[in-house]
Amino acid sequence: MFPEYRDLITQLKGHDHHFTRLFDKHNGLDQTIKNMESGIESGSQLQIEQLKKEKLLLKDELYGILRKASA
């Protein structure tokens, strides 16, 4: 996610607790979605779609933080 900001992500994860929480939550949702889609965890299509929407909102918020920090 956001390879062009790799160094900034590392820096923010070391100093910005809010960013770190959002980043970790995004990654957790991503793993949960993958597990549900592959049948490792149970989940309906509706639940998966809801998690994907939540993940996308987190990604948008993370991107906004990255853009602001890189300015």
Secondary structure, 3 states (H helix, E strand, C coil): CCHHHHHHHHHHHHHCHHHHHHHHHHHHHHHHHHHHHHCCCCCCHHHHHHHHHHHHHHHHHHHHHHHHHHC
